[in-house]
Amino acid sequence: MKPRSIAFFACLTAAFLTSCTSRPATSIHVDGAYEAYVPANAVFLAGADIAKIRDTQVFQRVVGATAGNELEKFTAETGIDPRKDLSSFVSWSDGDKTVTLARGKFNEAELSGKLNEHGLKHTSYKGASLYEDGTNSVVFLEPSMAAAGRSQAIHSMLDSFEPARRLPLALADRLKMVPANSEVWAVFTGNFRKLRGPASGNLANFMQALDGITGGSLGLDVSDGLDLSARMTCQTNDDARRVHDTARGLIGLGRLSTPDNQPDLLKVFDAIQVNQDQSNVDITARLSQNLADKFLDVWLKRRG
């Protein structure tokens, strides 16, 4: 099984997080069974309530655009169809290792054949049923919960498992900033100083602005259009000003590059609001279903 297939569903949902907004600080709920498998040194956490968004127009459009290529490959290689078999997922990273945990309909007896076909042999580790090929692993943790990732990451996760463990405090605090009705969300703590950008140009300026960010939260509600939220916390007020100005600049560039025959895209850029509150930067937007559909049509066509 290829690494991109194991991580595909997480990447698919993470694609929703390419835009962001902000709302009053509320808290979303993370399944306690997931929390127990998130290590104390995790710096990034993302998740999605697939059961809630499965019937939304946004999910149907995005998944429909991938059907026939990566999605079909993922289903063929794993025997799992995210469109009907998954109910939720959570991905964590400690900056080095990444694991995706998922709840859904997992029949190990049926899936084992598919996994064996793709070189993952059955074994056990710490009492868990594990399938691995020396590089990648899939582990069945409960009848309705499984996890996938690099073998090293899966072994490390099982080694550090604590049934009563809760999320790292820094990530838990960030989650309090995510709106309770966010079906797709992500939080992180730490900065971007390890990222390497180009030496010059607009992207270099963008990377330099990101360098001052020390944490953030993002939330997305797709129940009726697109309602996105983000708060970025920076080291200093000056860092926040750079992030604020960079975000405004990118929105301006987006408006200038919008073709004359796509006026609705201008409404998308106009809907994005960027505000600085001392060392925090909030970006807010709300797209109606009609405008969200038009935006997705353009975005998916450009990705195709």
N, C-alpha and C positions, 0 to 999 in steps of 0.2 A: 504494500500500500504506500502511495506517495505521500510525503508530508503535507503537500497542498490539499490532498483529499481529506486528511484527518482534520485539518484546520479550516476546511472550506466553509462550513456552516457559520463558524464564528466570523470569518471574513465577510460573508454575505450580509450578516446582520450588522456588522460594524460599518458597512457602507452607508447605513442610515445616519451615521454620526458625523458626516462630513459637513454638516451645518449645525448651528447652535443658538440657543436663546436662554432666557432666565425667567424665573417665577419666584413667588415667596418660598422661603425655605421650609420644606416639609420633608418627610422621610418615607422612602419606599421600603418594602419588606423584602428581605433576602432569606430564602429557605434556610433554616438552621442546619439542614443536612449538607447544604453547600458550604456553609461557614466552616464546618468542621474540617474541610479539606483545603481551606485557604491558609497557606503558611503565614507565620508571624512576620516574615520579611517581604510579603507581597507589597508591591508598589502600584499595581494597576489591577482594576477589576471592572469587568463589563458584563452585561447580561441582557436578556430579552425574555419577555413573557409571550412565547409563541402562540399559546392557546388564545390569548386576547387579541393578537394582531393578525391571526391567520386569515380571517375573513375580511380584513380591511382592504381598501382599494390599493393602498400603498404597498402592502405586502404582496398582494396578487400581481401588481405590476412589476415589482422588482424580481420576484421569484419567476414570474412568467418570462422575463427577459433573459433569465439564466437557464431556463429549461432547454434541454436539447444539447447542452454542452457540459459545463462544470457540474451542474446539479445532477444531470443524468449519470455522469461518471461517478459522482459521489454515491449515488444510490446503487449503481451497479457494483461498486467495489465494497460497499459496506452492508448492503441490504437494508439500509435505513433511508426512508424518504422524508426529509425534513418537512415537506408540505403536509404530512399527515401523522408522522410518527413521533415528532418532538413536541413537548409542551412548554419547555423552558430551557435556557442554558445560562451558564456563568463561566466566564474565562478569567483566569488570573495570571499574573506574571510577576516575577521578582526582579525583572530587568534582564534576566538570563534565561530562565526556564519558564515555559508557558504550558498551561493545561486547560483544556475545555471540559467542563462537566455538563451533563445534560440529563434531563428527566424526560421520559417518554415511554413508548411501547418497545421494550427490548426483550426479544425472545432469544436468549443465548443459544439454545439448542438449534434454532434456525440460522442465527447469525454466524455461528462458529464455522459452518461450511464456507461461507463467503470469506471470512477472515483467513481460513486455512488456504483457500484458493490464491490469496494474495500474499502468501508467505508468512503470515502471522501464526505461530505455533502456540498451542495451549500450554500454559503452565500455571503456577500459583505463586503468589508473593504476599507475605503477611496475611495469609488466609483468604486473599482475594483471588478471583478467577481472572487470569491475565492472558492476553494474547499479544505476542510481540515477535518482531523479526530481527531484533538486535539494535534497531534504530528507533522504531516507533512502537507504541503500545496502545492497546485498548483494554480497559479493565471494567468489569461489571461489579459495581459496588453494592447495589441493591437490585431487586427485581425490576425497578423502574428508574434506575440511575446508573449511568456509565460515565467514563472519562476517557479522554484520548490525548496523546501528546508524545513527545520524545520519551523513550524508555527511561532515560536518566531522570526526567522530570516526574514521571509517574512513580518511579521507585522512591524518589525523595518525598513526594507527597504522601505515599503510604507509610514511609518511615516516620514522618512527623505527625501523622493523624492523631487527633485528640477529639473524642466524641463530644466533649462539652466546650470545645474551643469556639470563640466568637471571632469576628473579623478584627484585623489589626485596628487599633484605635484611630490612627490617622485616616484610614480608608472609611471607617465607620462614621467619623466626623464629616467627611466629604459627602457621604450618602445622605446626610441630613439636609444637604442643599439641593438634592434632586427631588423634583415634584413627585408627589405620591402616585399620580396617574401616569407616570412615564412608563411606557411599555418597553422602551429600549433605553439603556443608560450606560454610563461609564464614569468612573472616578479614578483619579491617580494622585499620587503624592511624590514629591521629588522634582528635580529640574531636568532640563533638556541639554545640559552642558556636554553630554557625551555625543550628541548629534553633530555630524560634520556636514556643513553646508558648503556651497560654492564660495569662491574667494570674492566674487563681485556680483553685481546685478540685484534685481528686485528680490530674488529668492534668498540671497545672502542677507539682505536687510531683514527679511521675514525670519530667518533662522536666528539672527542676532536678537530680535525681539523675543522669540520663544525662549531664549537663553535665560531670561529673567523670571520665567514662570516657575513656581515652586509647587503647584498643585492645581487641581481643577475638578469640576463636575459637569457632566452633560446629561441631559434628559430629552427624550423625544416621545411625544404623544401623537400617534397616527390614527386615532379613533375617528377623527373628523377633519381631514386635511392634514396639515403638518404644523405641529406646535413644538418648537425646539427650545432648549434652554442650556446655557452654559455660564459658569463663573470661573474665571481664572484668577488665581491669587499669585501675586508677584513678590519678589524680595523687597522692593522699595516702591514708593510712589512714582519715581522716575521710570522704573521698569514697567509699571502699569501704564504709564503715559505712552511708552514706546509700543506696547502691545495694542493699546487703544488706537493710536495713530496708524499703526500698520494694518489693523483690521479695517479701519475706515478707508485706508488707501486701497486695499484689495477690493473692497466693495465698489469704490470709485472706478477702478480699473475694469471691474466686471461690467459696470454700466456702460463704460466707453466702448467695450468690446462687444456689446450686444448688437447683433445684426438688426437692421431696420425692419426686417420682416418677422421679428420676434419681440414685439412690444410688451408682451406679457412678462418676459424675463425682467424688464425694467421694474415691474411691480414687485417681483420677488426681491430684487436688491433694495427697493424702497421700503420693503417690510422689515428689513433687518435694522435693528437699533443697537448701537454700541455706546455704553456708558461706563465711565470710570468713577469708582468710589474709593478714593485713597489708593490702597495697594491692590484693589480688586477691579476686574474688568468684567462687566456683564454684557452679553450679547443676546438680544431678544428678537423673536420674529413669530409671526402667526400667518399661515397661508390657508386660505379657504380650500375646500376640496377641489373646486374647479381650477384654482391657480396651482395647487399642488400637482394636479394631473398634468397640466401643461408643462410645469417645471420638470416633472419626472420624464415626460415624453422627450424633452430636449436632452436631459442628462443621460438617460438610458441610450438614446441614439448616438450620443457622443462616445459612450463607453463601448458601443457595439463594434 
